[in-house]
Amino acid sequence: MYWIILILAGLCECTFTFCLGKTHGTSGAEYALWLAAFFAFSVLSMVLLMKATQQIPVGTAYPIWTGIGAAGTVLIGIFVFGEPATFWRLFFILTLVCSIIGLKLV
């Protein structure tokens, strides 16, 4: 159960970075809505991370949380915001995902 909570926390991190990206080029009410969503998902992500660390060691949970957030944010950047999907970018994301899996296994 705590691993599911940790994964949800990482996905919330991806969501708050998505909201941050959507604020670019907006103003007024649209900007305020994306900013509110950013803060809401930031808080939710942190609360879920705190809950997950009740059972998972913080030395494992935090790197996995940031890894999910980093990998997810890069993928969102590629698929949603049209950022380049270069070989090296994908290679290093793959090594990050492999490291996350390694932390789970040990």
FENCOR-V385160 format. One record per backbone hydrogen bond with DSSP energy under -1.0 kcal/mol. NH is the residue of the N-H (numbers start at 1). CO is the residue of the C=O. If there is no record, write none. Layout:
# FENCOR-V385160
nh:co
NH:CO
NH:CO
This chain:
# FENCOR-V385160
nh:co
5:1
6:2
7:3
8:4
9:5
10:6
11:7
12:8
13:9
14:10
15:11
16:12
17:13
18:14
19:15
20:16
21:17
22:18
24:21
26:23
32:28
33:29
34:30
35:31
36:32
37:33
38:34
39:35
40:36
41:37
42:38
43:39
44:40
45:41
46:42
47:43
48:44
49:45
50:46
51:47
52:48
53:49
54:51
55:52
56:52
60:57
61:57
62:58
64:60
65:61
66:62
67:63
68:64
69:65
70:66
71:67
72:68
73:69
74:70
75:71
76:72
77:73
78:74
79:75
80:76
81:76
83:77
90:86
91:87
92:88
93:89
94:90
95:91
96:92
97:93
98:94
99:95
100:96
101:97
102:98
103:99
104:100
105:101
106:102
